[in-house]
Structures are given as structure tokens and as C-alpha cells.
């Protein structure tokens, strides 16, 4: 991302709020309480992202799409890239694997999007990969062959990514719906003269999506589709989905910049 930008005090307060909720989730000894704190943090992230999009729509000096590069570590690079892509897409961004070639133990993934969305993507990806590794190692059945264990883990990661993607999309859709309903209510109270004050949330998100897509194509005009094995274990996939439902973000991982997903 662009270096040297001055921190926004509002953004700092929002990040502090999210961190405080995640710290409570991490400190709680009760799973239901921890999940409630995490759910609130996820809801706030989605709401903040929609707020930023609406401010962008009404600004004379709009932010432009930017890029952040994340490093993930072997094993299971292709499957971890699917998780990164799921988080990116859920936040209106696009991603591409910058393949290192066979034998490399790490890989760079470029994520293109608006600066505010990239901040949330980076925060969530860092934390979710830490949680993924911990859950996968704890849940992998004993007694599997080497190939059986690898197949189970690939399936686990894919199931985890599917569930996390669904959760993030639901939170963002709910935030967009709430913002749209609030705008309609204000317009209704103010009469027809106020109804055309600004574009709808859907139109704003569509416009941002178009700008991200154009910037992504400008930076990466020759992207090819890649295939990632879904693994061979239905039980591994179910376990991954359960872990995705329970995923919480470790407070030590939030906001960090480091290599992702070793283990």
C-alpha cells in the first residue's frame, strides 16, 4: 500500500474498538461469549467498510484503488490462496497469486482494492491464517497415512474458507442493507426533494467494484485461472467448516504484517 499516508484519527479509533472486542473474545473462557464478541467485531468491520464507501462516493477527492502484497507460507499454498481470495472478494477487492515456481516454500499474493478495504483484508487474513493453522493441527485425526493427512488438511482449509467467506459476505450484505434502509428512511422523512441527495449503497458498491476491476486489469492484464485441489476428505471439509464457524481472531495477530500461514 502507499507509504507515508497520515493516519486518520477516526480510522485509529475504529481499529482500537475492533481490537478491544477481539481482545475480550480472546480472553473469555466461555465459547458463546467469545463468539458474541467476535461477531460484534465482524459486524463493525462490515459497517465501517460501508461507511467508508459512502464517504468516498460523496468526496470531491476520492481515494484510488491501491495494492497490498501478502506472503503466505507452505504447505498448502494453493488452498491458503483460496482463503485469501475469499476474504478479499468479501471486501470488494481482487487478488492474484504471484507464483514463485516449484519448490518454493512461500508465495506472494497481491490484493487490489481501496485502501480502507485493504486494511480490513490484511487484518482478517493475518488473523484467520493463524486460527486456521491452530485449528487444523488440533483437529487432524491420528493414524492417517501421509497422503491421507495431506488430503484431509486440504479439505479442511477449503471448508474453512467456504464458511469464513459466507460469514463475511453475510456481514457485509447486512451492513449494506442497513445503510440503504437508513438512507431510504431519511429520504422518506425529508420528502421528494431529499430523495436524490446521493446514490444508493448498491450503486456505490458497484462503482467501486468497477474501479477495482479496472485497476486490477491494469496492473495484471494477463491473469490466468488456477486450480486448487479440494482434497479427498469429506470429513476434513466438514471439520474445516465447523472451524470456520467458530473462527476467532487472535489479538496478537491483529494488525500485524508478517509471513502468513506457516504450519
N, C-alpha and C positions, 0 to 999 in steps of 0.2 A: 504494500500500500504506500501511498505517497508519504514521504518522510517530512518532518518539520511542521506538520499541521498543529495549530494551537488547540489544546484540549477544550472542549465545550463543557462549562460547569454543569449544565443540565445533563449531558451525557455521563459525566462523572457521578452525579447523584443517582442517576438511574442504574448505573453499573454497581454502585455501592449498595443500592436497595436489593438488586438481584443477588449480589454476593452475600448479603446478610441473610436472605431467605435460604440460600443454598447452605450456608454455614449452619443454620438451625436444622435443616434437613439432615445434614451430615452428623450433627451432634445428637440427634434424637435417638433414643433406644427403642422407639416404637415405630414399626414399619408404616402404619397408617398415618401417623403424624408426620413422618419424614416424607411420605408421598404427597401429603397435603401441602407441605412447604414447597416441594419441588414443583407441584402442579401450579402453584401460585407464581413461582418464578418463571415457569414456561409461559404462563398466561401474560405476565408483564412483558416479557421479551417480545411476544407477538404484538401486544398493544403498542409498545414503544416503536416497533418497526412500522406499524401502520401510521402512527402519529408522524414519524419522520417522513413517510411517503407523502402525507397530506401537506406538511410544511413545505416539502420540496415542490409540490405542484403549485403552491402559491408564491414561490420565491422568484424574485427577479434574477437572482444569481444562483442558478441551480448547480448542485453537485453533479459531477460527471461520473460514469462508471469507472471503477478502478480495478485493481487486481491484487490478490494476496496469494502467496505460494506456501503451501503446507507440505511438510516432509512426513511421510509415513514409512514405517519400518517393517521388514519381513518378520514372520512369514505371513502368507495370505494377503499379499499386496492387492491383488485384483478385487478380492472381496471387501477389503477395507476401503478401497477406492469407491465401491458401490455405496458404502455408508457415507463417505464424504459427499458424494454426489447427491444422495438423498437429502442430507441436511442443507446443501447449497440450493437445490431446487425448491425446497420448502420455504426458503427465504428469498426467492426471486432472483437467484444467482445461477450461473452456469459453471461447470467445471470440466477440466480435461486432464488426463494423465500425461505427464511428460516422461515417457518411458525411458528407462536407463539402459535397457538391454538385458539379456540373460545373465544371470549370475550376480546381479547387484542386490544388495541387502536393504536398499532404501529406494524411495521413489518420490518425486515431486508432483504434487497436484496443484494446478493453477485454478483459482476460483475467481471469476469475474462478476462484479456486481457493484451496487452503490456502497459507498464507504460505511454507512451505518449498518447495512445488511451484512457486509463482510465482517464487521466486528462481532456480530452475534454468531455468524457461521464459525468463525475461528474459535470463539469461546466454547461453543457447543461441541464442535468436532474434537477439540483437545480433551474435553472432559468425557465425552462419550466413548472415545477410544480407550481411555484409562479404565472406565467402567466395563467396557466390553472385554478387555483382556482379563480383568479380575474375575468377572462372571464366567467367562469361558473356561478358565483354568480350574475354577472351583466346581463346575458342573460337568465337566467331561467325564464320562463313565470310565471306570477302571477295567482293565482286561482287554481293551481293544488292541487290534494289531496296529502297526504303524500307519498303514493305508486307511484302516477303519477310523483311527483317531483323526487323521487329516480330513477325511470325508465328513466326519461329524462336526469338526470345527468349521469347515467351510459352510456347511449348512447352518450352523449356529449363527455365524456372522450374517448370513443372508437373512435369516429370520429376525435377528436383532435389528438389522437395517430396515426391514419392512415395517416392523412395529414402531420404531422411532420415527420413521417417515410419516406414518399415519397420525401419530400423536402431534407432531409439529405442524402438519398440514391442517389438522383439526383446530389447533390453537390459532393459527393464522387466519383461517376462514372465519372462526368465531369473532376474532378481533375486527376483521374487515366488516363482518355483518353488523357488529355493534356500532362501529363508526358510521356505517351507512345509515343505520336506523336513527342514530342521533342526529345526523345531518338532515334526514327527511323530517324529523320531528321539529327541528328548528325552522326549516323552510315552511312547514305547515303552520306553525305559530306565527311566523312573520308575514305570511301571505305570499301571493304570487310574485311580488317584487323581489322577495328574498330567495326564491326558489332557484334562481340561476346564478347564485353567488360563486359557485365553484363546481368543478367536475365531480362526478360520483367516485366513490372509492374504487369501484371496478375499473373505471376508465383510467384513473391514476395508476393503478397497478398494471394495467395493460400497457400504458405508455412507458412506464419504467421497464417493463419486461421487454418491450421492443427496443429500447435504448441499450439494455444489457445484451440482448441478442446481437444487435448491430456491432457493438464494441467487441463482443466475443468473436464474431466472424472477422472483424478487422485484425484482431490480434492472432487468431488461429484460423486462417482461411482453409486449411487442408486437414481438418479433423476427420479421423476415421472411427467408425464404431468398433468397440472392443467387446470381447466375450469374457464373462467371468463365470466359472463353474459354480453351480448352486450346491455342490456337494452331493453326497449319496445317502444322507441320513434324514429321514422324516422326523425322527425323534430329536435330532440335533436342531432341526429347523424350529420345531415346537419349543424346545428349550430356549432357543435364541429369541423367539417371540415373547416368551414369558419374561426373559431378562430385559427385553426392550420395554415391556410394560412397567417393570419395576425400576428402570434406569434412573439413577440419581447422579447428580454431578458432584464430584469430589471438590471440596472447597480449595484444596491445594492446587487443583488443576485449572481453576477458573482464571481466564485472562492470561495464562502462560503462553510463551512462544518457545516451543521445543520440538524435537523429533517426536512423532506420534506413533502409537500403536505397536511398540516392540513387545514381543511376547506371543 
